[in-house]
Every structure is written in structure tokens, then in C-alpha cells.
Amino acid sequence: MASKEHSTRTFEVPGIDKQDVIVLHDYNGFPYYGQEFISSNLVISIVLNGKSIGFYDNQEVIFSKNNVSVVLPNHICKEKETTQDYEVVLVIISPKFMYEIAQNTIHRNFIKYHYNPITRLTIEECQIMLRLVQSIDDVCNMDIPDRHDMLINLIDVLFMMINTHWMNQENDKEQKSRSREIFNQFCNLLTEHYKEFREVAYYAERLHITPKHFSKVIYQATGHTASYWVEQHIAIQAQQMLRNRRDLTVSEICYFLGFDDLPHFSRYFKRATGLSPRQFREKEWKGS
């Protein structure tokens, strides 16, 4: 584990914590050629030209012209090959702002991007999305009282657009389409009920599927078990709160997330992240 952490770099974006959102134009390639890296921020990229081949958690992905991708925090990425004309626009969103979007706007389901970050767009769809990104960039550079709320609304619209195209893309896939549909329903239920229910059997029952068949379907759709996704979703929520809710103690976060006691929460969190909640918080606060 130590050697892996040592070889994996972190994509740093100066000023993101104060700005909430930063738009970078004319970006070429990945941040570090040939090296594994992670970002603690959410990164949306729209490919304007060229093509780049890379790895996303050891899965090969291809970023092509008119593609939009949503890379959630803490995924391991690595560049393999990029054409000289490759050019992207990046919308970088801080973890705190991502948390606000999920909490304060229309239901946003991020978990599906964990296994499929790329959405294909038509030329017209890409141009519409780029105009919205330009509006986001304009608001980012404004010094007005309503800037924060305007960005919340604009970013939410951006995710609505991406989600619509992502769902259309998934629906067009004949292979595993039913499995993906069940996974998306599972994600919606998980987002609503993760505080009360961490047992896979609960979600299988809600979807009228036996637990054994449910686990098989989720694995077919994503390459991971249903219990993995439950654990990951809770860990992400816990990370966001430990990082951003400085007004809450670790114990208060533990009870907010539906755990009966701190030792159980600590074991659950460490199994998912490799750190105890207090170690994670100390590391994040020291870094910021």
C-alpha cells in the first residue's frame, strides 16, 4: 500500500477551495504523463479535439471529440496515449461544493459515474453544453453577492444535461441494458436510504429480486458487488462530511450517517478507505 501511495500523484488545483468552481480552457492531455494520479476534486471534461487513451481504476477508457466525462474524487487515472491535437475544457468542482450540490438541489445521483465516466455527445449537444460552461466561467469571475447561488444552479443544470445524455447512452446499449437499469434504480434507492439500510437484501427486496440474483445482476453491470457500492456510497458521504463539516465531531457524523456507535463506524470507514475517520480528518485538515 505504501509504495502505491508513493507512486500516485495528486492533481492539485490552486484556489479551488475558495473559488468552489474553476473552468480551465485549452487544456491538453492528462496532468501527469505515464504516471498514476488522483484528484480530490470532481472533474468534468469536454473534449474539443483529438483523442486520449488512459486508464480509470485500471479500466481502459477513450476520451474522444464531443465526449464529456465525469471523474469523481479519488479515482486512480493514468494517461497511456494522446494525440497532439487533443484539447479539453475542464470544469473543476471542490469537494465542499459537490457536497452542497448533492444536498441542496434536485436529486443528484453521482454514483453511476464511478463505473462509466464517459458520455458521448452529438456536435449540437456538445455546443449547447459548452455555452453553459462558458456561462459558468463568466459567473466564476464575477464578484457579486449571489455568485455562490448562481453557480449552484448552473452546475446543477450542467449535471442534469449530462445525466440526460448518460441515460440515453445507457438505454441505447442492448447488452446488459436490463442490468444497468437495475443498477440505476439501486443507486436511486441507495441515495435515499443509505442512512437506514446497509443490507443488500433490503435493496433487492425493494426491487423485487432475490438477494442472490440481485448481487449477480449488479456485478454483471459494474464489475463490483452490491455490497461494494453500498460501502463506497457511505464512505463517500462520510469523507465529504469529515472534510467539510468542521462544526461536527466524528461521533456526531457517525450518528448522522445511521451508525449506532463510533467503533462500528470506524471499522466500516477504515475497511473502505484504509484510514480511520479521525486519521482521514486530520490528513485532510492538515492538507488544507
MIKE-897371 format. One record per residue (C-alpha): residue in three letters; chain; y negated, x, z negated. Coordinates in nm, 3 decimals, decimal comma. Layout:
BEGIN
- r/c/v/u/w
- ALA/A/Y/X/Z
...
//
This chain:
BEGIN
- r/c/v/u/w
- MET/A/0,000/0,000/0,000
- ALA/A/-0,243/0,279/-0,086
- SER/A/-0,204/0,454/0,248
- LYS/A/-0,261/0,128/0,436
- GLU/A/-0,579/0,056/0,245
- HIS/A/-0,696/0,411/0,307
- SER/A/-0,648/0,381/0,685
- THR/A/-0,805/0,037/0,718
- ARG/A/-1,182/0,045/0,758
- THR/A/-1,428/-0,230/0,667
- PHE/A/-1,666/-0,376/0,922
- GLU/A/-1,997/-0,367/0,736
- VAL/A/-2,297/-0,579/0,838
- PRO/A/-2,614/-0,465/0,656
- GLY/A/-2,825/-0,750/0,520
- ILE/A/-2,569/-1,026/0,574
- ASP/A/-2,572/-1,137/0,208
- LYS/A/-2,946/-1,202/0,220
- GLN/A/-2,958/-1,340/0,573
- ASP/A/-2,647/-1,567/0,542
- VAL/A/-2,605/-1,557/0,921
- ILE/A/-2,669/-1,277/1,172
- VAL/A/-2,640/-1,302/1,551
- LEU/A/-2,568/-0,981/1,745
- HIS/A/-2,622/-0,983/2,121
- ASP/A/-2,478/-0,745/2,383
- TYR/A/-2,201/-0,618/2,155
- ASN/A/-1,938/-0,401/2,326
- GLY/A/-1,578/-0,364/2,211
- PHE/A/-1,440/-0,364/1,860
- PRO/A/-1,627/-0,190/1,575
- TYR/A/-1,373/0,095/1,548
- TYR/A/-1,168/0,202/1,850
- GLY/A/-0,800/0,250/1,778
- GLN/A/-0,838/0,200/1,402
- GLU/A/-0,740/-0,091/1,185
- PHE/A/-1,034/-0,269/1,025
- ILE/A/-1,114/-0,584/0,833
- SER/A/-1,431/-0,783/0,786
- SER/A/-1,525/-0,958/0,463
- ASN/A/-1,736/-1,195/0,674
- LEU/A/-1,641/-1,473/0,912
- VAL/A/-1,699/-1,356/1,270
- ILE/A/-1,736/-1,588/1,572
- SER/A/-1,742/-1,409/1,907
- ILE/A/-1,816/-1,547/2,254
- VAL/A/-1,706/-1,323/2,540
- LEU/A/-1,968/-1,296/2,815
- ASN/A/-1,794/-1,043/3,041
- GLY/A/-1,485/-0,829/3,068
- LYS/A/-1,168/-0,827/2,863
- SER/A/-1,045/-0,666/2,543
- ILE/A/-0,687/-0,643/2,418
- GLY/A/-0,629/-0,595/2,049
- PHE/A/-0,415/-0,684/1,751
- TYR/A/-0,479/-0,959/1,498
- ASP/A/-0,247/-0,915/1,199
- ASN/A/-0,003/-0,728/1,431
- GLN/A/-0,014/-1,009/1,689
- GLU/A/-0,146/-0,902/2,029
- VAL/A/-0,448/-1,107/2,139
- ILE/A/-0,655/-1,100/2,457
- PHE/A/-1,029/-1,170/2,449
- SER/A/-1,143/-1,272/2,800
- LYS/A/-1,461/-1,403/2,958
- ASN/A/-1,558/-1,751/2,831
- ASN/A/-1,332/-1,720/2,527
- VAL/A/-1,458/-1,799/2,178
- SER/A/-1,277/-1,660/1,875
- VAL/A/-1,299/-1,736/1,504
- VAL/A/-1,182/-1,444/1,291
- LEU/A/-1,169/-1,535/0,925
- PRO/A/-1,232/-1,278/0,650
- ASN/A/-0,976/-1,015/0,554
- HIS/A/-0,756/-1,024/0,864
- ILE/A/-0,649/-0,684/0,998
- CYS/A/-0,777/-0,618/1,351
- LYS/A/-0,733/-0,326/1,586
- GLU/A/-0,854/-0,250/1,938
- LYS/A/-0,598/-0,148/2,199
- GLU/A/-0,780/-0,152/2,534
- THR/A/-1,123/-0,271/2,650
- THR/A/-1,283/-0,286/2,994
- GLN/A/-1,615/-0,108/3,044
- ASP/A/-1,799/-0,432/3,121
- TYR/A/-1,683/-0,604/2,801
- GLU/A/-1,971/-0,785/2,630
- VAL/A/-1,976/-1,039/2,348
- VAL/A/-2,219/-1,231/2,131
- LEU/A/-2,126/-1,224/1,762
- VAL/A/-2,220/-1,482/1,502
- ILE/A/-2,151/-1,326/1,162
- ILE/A/-2,141/-1,555/0,858
- SER/A/-2,135/-1,433/0,498
- PRO/A/-1,852/-1,550/0,267
- LYS/A/-2,101/-1,735/0,047
- PHE/A/-2,244/-1,926/0,344
- MET/A/-1,894/-2,002/0,474
- TYR/A/-1,813/-2,149/0,134
- GLU/A/-2,125/-2,366/0,147
- ILE/A/-2,033/-2,496/0,492
- ALA/A/-1,687/-2,595/0,372
- GLN/A/-1,824/-2,763/0,059
- ASN/A/-2,145/-2,929/0,177
- THR/A/-2,084/-3,053/0,529
- ILE/A/-1,845/-3,278/0,716
- HIS/A/-1,482/-3,181/0,652
- ARG/A/-1,423/-2,833/0,795
- ASN/A/-1,069/-2,708/0,833
- PHE/A/-1,069/-2,328/0,877
- ILE/A/-0,704/-2,261/0,802
- LYS/A/-0,580/-2,326/1,158
- TYR/A/-0,773/-2,021/1,284
- HIS/A/-0,550/-1,797/1,073
- TYR/A/-0,272/-1,814/1,330
- ASN/A/-0,465/-1,881/1,652
- PRO/A/-0,821/-1,743/1,654
- ILE/A/-0,895/-1,775/2,029
- THR/A/-1,013/-2,081/2,222
- ARG/A/-1,060/-2,087/2,599
- LEU/A/-1,376/-2,247/2,737
- THR/A/-1,491/-2,352/3,081
- ILE/A/-1,808/-2,190/3,219
- GLU/A/-2,007/-2,503/3,135
- GLU/A/-1,867/-2,525/2,780
- CYS/A/-1,946/-2,160/2,722
- GLN/A/-2,307/-2,204/2,839
- ILE/A/-2,359/-2,501/2,606
- MET/A/-2,222/-2,301/2,314
- LEU/A/-2,442/-2,003/2,398
- ARG/A/-2,752/-2,225/2,394
- LEU/A/-2,655/-2,342/2,047
- VAL/A/-2,603/-1,982/1,934
- GLN/A/-2,950/-1,895/2,064
- SER/A/-3,091/-2,178/1,852
- ILE/A/-2,906/-2,037/1,551
- ASP/A/-3,054/-1,695/1,622
- ASP/A/-3,404/-1,843/1,651
- VAL/A/-3,371/-2,015/1,313
- CYS/A/-3,230/-1,695/1,157
- ASN/A/-3,558/-1,523/1,244
- MET/A/-3,779/-1,797/1,103
- ASP/A/-3,950/-1,769/0,765
- ILE/A/-3,968/-2,137/0,671
- PRO/A/-3,861/-2,335/0,362
- ASP/A/-3,596/-2,537/0,549
- ARG/A/-3,431/-2,237/0,714
- HIS/A/-3,120/-2,249/0,495
- ASP/A/-3,050/-2,620/0,552
- MET/A/-3,118/-2,589/0,924
- LEU/A/-2,863/-2,308/0,950
- ILE/A/-2,606/-2,511/0,758
- ASN/A/-2,643/-2,795/1,008
- LEU/A/-2,644/-2,572/1,317
- ILE/A/-2,339/-2,372/1,208
- ASP/A/-2,162/-2,697/1,129
- VAL/A/-2,232/-2,825/1,481
- LEU/A/-2,102/-2,496/1,621
- PHE/A/-1,776/-2,540/1,432
- MET/A/-1,749/-2,900/1,548
- MET/A/-1,774/-2,780/1,907
- ILE/A/-1,521/-2,500/1,859
- ASN/A/-1,284/-2,734/1,677
- THR/A/-1,301/-2,991/1,958
- HIS/A/-1,215/-2,733/2,224
- TRP/A/-0,949/-2,575/2,000
- MET/A/-0,779/-2,912/1,951
- ASN/A/-0,791/-2,987/2,324
- GLN/A/-0,635/-2,649/2,393
- GLU/A/-0,360/-2,711/2,142
- ASN/A/-0,291/-3,057/2,281
- ASP/A/-0,253/-2,908/2,630
- LYS/A/0,032/-2,686/2,519
- GLU/A/0,363/-2,853/2,588
- GLN/A/0,567/-2,601/2,398
- LYS/A/0,556/-2,653/2,018
- SER/A/0,292/-2,923/2,058
- ARG/A/0,457/-3,151/1,802
- SER/A/0,493/-2,862/1,557
- ARG/A/0,125/-2,773/1,596
- GLU/A/0,027/-3,137/1,544
- ILE/A/0,223/-3,149/1,218
- PHE/A/0,067/-2,820/1,110
- ASN/A/-0,284/-2,955/1,172
- GLN/A/-0,204/-3,267/0,968
- PHE/A/-0,065/-3,041/0,696
- CYS/A/-0,389/-2,837/0,697
- ASN/A/-0,598/-3,151/0,651
- LEU/A/-0,384/-3,268/0,360
- LEU/A/-0,386/-2,922/0,204
- THR/A/-0,765/-2,901/0,218
- GLU/A/-0,792/-3,233/0,035
- HIS/A/-0,514/-3,196/-0,223
- TYR/A/-0,460/-2,824/-0,294
- LYS/A/-0,604/-2,853/-0,646
- GLU/A/-0,350/-3,115/-0,749
- PHE/A/-0,044/-3,028/-0,541
- ARG/A/0,100/-2,685/-0,461
- GLU/A/0,457/-2,802/-0,393
- VAL/A/0,569/-2,808/-0,030
- ALA/A/0,774/-3,122/-0,099
- TYR/A/0,455/-3,321/-0,164
- TYR/A/0,314/-3,245/0,182
- ALA/A/0,649/-3,308/0,350
- GLU/A/0,667/-3,650/0,182
- ARG/A/0,311/-3,736/0,288
- LEU/A/0,407/-3,656/0,648
- HIS/A/0,737/-3,849/0,617
- ILE/A/0,950/-3,540/0,683
- THR/A/1,226/-3,388/0,472
- PRO/A/1,117/-3,066/0,300
- LYS/A/1,379/-2,863/0,489
- HIS/A/1,270/-2,992/0,830
- PHE/A/0,902/-2,963/0,734
- SER/A/0,941/-2,595/0,644
- LYS/A/1,123/-2,533/0,973
- VAL/A/0,852/-2,706/1,177
- ILE/A/0,568/-2,513/1,009
- TYR/A/0,749/-2,185/1,065
- GLN/A/0,806/-2,269/1,432
- ALA/A/0,438/-2,348/1,477
- THR/A/0,288/-2,050/1,298
- GLY/A/0,549/-1,787/1,215
- HIS/A/0,489/-1,845/0,843
- THR/A/0,641/-2,082/0,588
- ALA/A/0,461/-2,385/0,448
- SER/A/0,455/-2,223/0,102
- TYR/A/0,278/-1,921/0,256
- TRP/A/-0,002/-2,145/0,385
- VAL/A/-0,039/-2,323/0,051
- GLU/A/-0,064/-1,989/-0,126
- GLN/A/-0,308/-1,847/0,130
- HIS/A/-0,536/-2,150/0,116
- ILE/A/-0,557/-2,144/-0,264
- ALA/A/-0,609/-1,767/-0,263
- ILE/A/-0,897/-1,801/-0,014
- GLN/A/-1,063/-2,072/-0,224
- ALA/A/-1,020/-1,857/-0,535
- GLN/A/-1,163/-1,549/-0,360
- GLN/A/-1,469/-1,744/-0,247
- MET/A/-1,535/-1,872/-0,599
- LEU/A/-1,468/-1,538/-0,770
- ARG/A/-1,707/-1,370/-0,526
- ASN/A/-1,988/-1,626/-0,520
- ARG/A/-1,978/-1,837/-0,837
- ARG/A/-2,123/-1,591/-1,084
- ASP/A/-2,205/-1,882/-1,314
- LEU/A/-1,834/-1,949/-1,374
- THR/A/-1,588/-1,742/-1,576
- VAL/A/-1,243/-1,659/-1,439
- SER/A/-1,096/-1,915/-1,679
- GLU/A/-1,331/-2,187/-1,554
- ILE/A/-1,238/-2,109/-1,194
- CYS/A/-0,872/-2,121/-1,294
- TYR/A/-0,906/-2,476/-1,430
- PHE/A/-1,129/-2,585/-1,140
- LEU/A/-0,851/-2,490/-0,898
- GLY/A/-0,599/-2,701/-1,091
- PHE/A/-0,407/-2,435/-1,283
- ASP/A/-0,300/-2,517/-1,639
- ASP/A/-0,351/-2,169/-1,780
- LEU/A/-0,501/-1,833/-1,691
- PRO/A/-0,176/-1,629/-1,688
- HIS/A/-0,025/-1,864/-1,426
- PHE/A/-0,339/-1,843/-1,212
- SER/A/-0,347/-1,463/-1,244
- ARG/A/0,016/-1,426/-1,134
- TYR/A/-0,037/-1,665/-0,841
- PHE/A/-0,353/-1,487/-0,726
- LYS/A/-0,206/-1,138/-0,760
- ARG/A/0,103/-1,236/-0,561
- ALA/A/-0,122/-1,347/-0,275
- THR/A/-0,383/-1,068/-0,284
- GLY/A/-0,236/-0,773/-0,471
- LEU/A/-0,514/-0,788/-0,733
- SER/A/-0,566/-0,987/-1,049
- PRO/A/-0,864/-1,230/-1,042
- ARG/A/-1,066/-1,001/-1,269
- GLN/A/-0,986/-0,692/-1,061
- PHE/A/-1,089/-0,876/-0,746
- ARG/A/-1,415/-0,994/-0,901
- GLU/A/-1,501/-0,650/-1,037
- LYS/A/-1,433/-0,491/-0,698
- GLU/A/-1,645/-0,748/-0,511
- TRP/A/-1,938/-0,739/-0,753
- LYS/A/-1,936/-0,362/-0,765
- GLY/A/-1,946/-0,350/-0,386
- SER/A/-2,238/-0,590/-0,364
//
